[in-house]
């Protein structure tokens, strides 16, 4: 209805239809009838006569059912106006009569006044001045009482024209003066209403603009706050990232410095150990070696002069073994770096001395690369090898020995196979102390070994497996 008063007919029709949908959902039938009535009026103003009659008829049926005399009087008046425009004067007259009667029953003077003035228009259109005059004079006192200046100037003009046609000039003059006075008052009121209406429209538009500006301002402030928060969050993220990287850099720096110190300390320990090993090897070579060499030479002279003395011969052989072991020890202690090729060469020398020089055939199977080995580990491997070769020489009665040294990934594998009389590995022989020594050395270098009987002959197979890069702490 607000949009209708603002002459926004299309907008008014849109909201009227939307209200019908809303009232239907809510089941408010009385409000729906009022909307039908308003739609009838709105379509009449916009010139859609058929639509106006349709919605007016819906409202009339509803109001008759609910006995709403006020609503029925209004919608009947609207329907009569449409029928009047369509020149259906007889139907229009009957409806106006019913509408006026209802307005009178409910004592609504303004509604009765509007209905009768519209009713009188039918008689004017038909040229029936007598009935027109009767109706206008009937409602003139009501209009004066209500100070309805629009209706007063319309009634005065209509009566003035009637009396002018009848040549009743005094009466015509009277009503023309009333017409001028009421018309001036009405248009003054209309001007004031127009100004108020314009001001209202201006206020509505201004308020809408203010609301839009306020919304835009709030949106701008919100975006600025969001941007500020994002910048602040970004700042803190960058700061935390910088702090994290700084802490991480410091941690790496101190770890690297600690590792460097540890490496320097290990190098110093390694150098000191090498120096001590060299010193020990020099002492063994210069002192113990010279003394043991003196003993061996004297025992050799005794063995030649007293060839039948078995004790002297046996002592001479043992002193030679001790001298050989001393050389190996000095060799291992003195060497800062040891290679697999050097280890193989020492093994070949030991095998030749113990086996080939005593008519035992030796065959080597070698498949290794020349790689660097730990001297301490190599010494233990040599001792195990010597123990194995010594046992073969003393106890196996073998005529042939096969020695295999191969490289298998990160491991070196040594196999000593004799073709002798063999023994039961589960029964400890007289030389079990040698086997115990092998086990201890195997543990020290973290290796694995086995002694088992061959599946193809009576001899024994000793197997040793250790890591190339193993060390002794």
FENZI-V364575 format. One record per pair of residues at least 12 apart in sequence whose C-alpha atoms are under 7 Angstrom apart, sorted by the first residue. I is the first residue (numbers start at 1). GAP is how many residues later the second one is. D is the distance in Angstrom with one decimal. If there is no record, write none. Layout:
BEGIN
I&GAP&D ; I&GAP&D
END
This chain:
BEGIN
13&26&7.0 ; 16&19&6.3 ; 16&23&6.8 ; 20&12&5.8 ; 20&15&6.9 ; 33&26&5.0 ; 33&29&6.3 ; 36&19&5.1 ; 36&20&6.4 ; 36&22&6.6 ; 36&23&5.4 ; 37&18&6.6 ; 37&19&5.5 ; 37&22&5.5 ; 37&38&5.7 ; 39&13&6.9 ; 39&16&6.4 ; 40&12&4.0 ; 40&13&6.5 ; 40&15&5.1 ; 40&16&4.9 ; 41&37&6.4 ; 44&38&6.9 ; 49&33&6.4 ; 53&26&6.2 ; 56&19&5.9 ; 56&23&6.3 ; 59&16&7.0 ; 60&12&5.8 ; 60&15&6.6 ; 69&33&6.1 ; 70&33&6.9 ; 73&26&4.4 ; 73&29&5.8 ; 73&30&6.2 ; 76&19&6.1 ; 76&23&5.7 ; 77&19&5.9 ; 77&22&6.0 ; 77&38&6.2 ; 80&12&4.4 ; 80&15&5.7 ; 80&16&6.1 ; 84&38&6.9 ; 89&33&6.5 ; 93&26&6.6 ; 96&19&6.5 ; 96&23&5.8 ; 99&16&6.9 ; 100&12&5.3 ; 100&15&5.8 ; 100&16&6.5 ; 109&33&6.9 ; 113&26&6.0 ; 113&29&7.0 ; 113&30&6.9 ; 116&19&6.6 ; 117&19&6.7 ; 120&12&4.8 ; 120&15&6.1 ; 120&16&6.9 ; 129&33&6.6 ; 133&26&6.6 ; 136&19&6.1 ; 149&33&5.4 ; 149&36&6.8 ; 149&37&5.2 ; 150&36&5.6 ; 152&30&6.3 ; 153&26&4.6 ; 153&29&4.9 ; 153&30&5.2 ; 156&19&5.0 ; 156&20&6.5 ; 156&22&6.2 ; 156&23&5.0 ; 157&18&6.7 ; 157&19&6.3 ; 157&22&5.6 ; 159&16&6.6 ; 160&12&4.4 ; 160&15&5.1 ; 160&16&5.6 ; 274&62&6.7 ; 277&56&5.2 ; 277&57&6.4 ; 278&55&6.3 ; 278&56&5.1 ; 281&49&4.8 ; 281&52&5.7 ; 281&53&5.8 ; 284&46&6.8 ; 285&45&6.7 ; 292&31&6.7 ; 296&20&6.4 ; 296&23&5.8 ; 296&24&6.6 ; 299&13&6.8 ; 299&17&5.4 ; 300&16&6.3 ; 332&43&5.5 ; 332&44&6.7 ; 332&47&5.8 ; 335&40&6.6 ; 337&35&6.9 ; 337&37&7.0 ; 337&38&6.5 ; 338&34&5.7 ; 338&35&5.0 ; 338&36&6.1 ; 338&37&5.4 ; 339&31&6.2 ; 339&32&5.4 ; 339&33&4.3 ; 339&34&5.2 ; 340&30&5.5 ; 340&31&5.6 ; 340&32&6.5 ; 340&33&6.5 ; 341&29&5.6 ; 343&35&6.9 ; 350&36&7.0 ; 351&38&6.9 ; 354&39&6.7 ; 355&38&6.5 ; 360&39&4.9 ; 360&40&5.6 ; 361&38&6.1 ; 361&39&4.6 ; 361&40&6.1 ; 362&38&6.0 ; 362&39&5.0 ; 362&40&5.9 ; 363&38&6.4 ; 363&39&4.8 ; 363&40&6.1 ; 364&38&6.0 ; 364&39&4.8 ; 364&40&5.8 ; 365&38&6.1 ; 365&39&4.5 ; 365&40&6.3 ; 366&38&5.8 ; 366&39&4.9 ; 366&40&5.7 ; 367&38&6.4 ; 367&39&4.6 ; 367&40&6.3 ; 368&38&5.3 ; 368&39&5.0 ; 373&95&6.2 ; 373&96&6.4 ; 374&96&7.0 ; 374&97&5.8 ; 376&96&6.4 ; 377&68&6.0 ; 377&94&6.2 ; 377&95&6.6 ; 380&61&5.9 ; 384&54&5.5 ; 387&47&6.6 ; 392&26&7.0 ; 396&24&4.8 ; 396&25&5.6 ; 396&26&6.1 ; 397&23&5.3 ; 397&24&6.4 ; 398&20&6.2 ; 398&21&5.2 ; 398&22&3.8 ; 399&20&6.7 ; 399&21&7.0 ; 400&18&6.3 ; 400&19&5.7 ; 401&16&5.7 ; 401&17&4.5 ; 401&18&6.2 ; 402&14&6.1 ; 402&15&5.2 ; 402&16&6.5 ; 403&12&5.7 ; 403&13&4.7 ; 403&14&6.4 ; 404&12&6.6 ; 410&57&5.9 ; 410&58&5.9 ; 411&54&6.7 ; 411&55&5.5 ; 411&56&4.4 ; 411&57&5.5 ; 412&53&5.8 ; 412&54&5.6 ; 412&55&6.2 ; 412&56&6.1 ; 413&51&5.7 ; 413&52&4.5 ; 413&53&6.7 ; 414&49&5.8 ; 414&50&5.1 ; 414&51&6.4 ; 415&46&6.8 ; 415&47&5.7 ; 415&48&4.5 ; 415&49&6.4 ; 416&45&5.7 ; 416&46&5.1 ; 416&47&6.6 ; 417&43&5.9 ; 417&44&4.4 ; 417&45&6.5 ; 418&41&5.3 ; 418&42&5.7 ; 418&43&6.6 ; 419&38&6.9 ; 419&39&6.7 ; 419&40&4.4 ; 420&38&6.3 ; 420&39&4.6 ; 421&37&5.6 ; 421&38&5.6 ; 422&31&7.0 ; 422&36&5.4 ; 422&37&4.4 ; 422&38&5.5 ; 425&26&6.8 ; 425&27&6.4 ; 445&25&6.9 ; 445&26&6.9 ; 445&27&6.4 ; 446&20&6.9 ; 447&18&5.6 ; 447&19&4.5 ; 448&16&5.9 ; 448&17&5.3 ; 448&18&6.7 ; 449&14&5.3 ; 449&15&4.4 ; 449&16&6.3 ; 450&12&5.8 ; 450&13&5.2 ; 450&14&6.8 ; 451&12&6.5
END
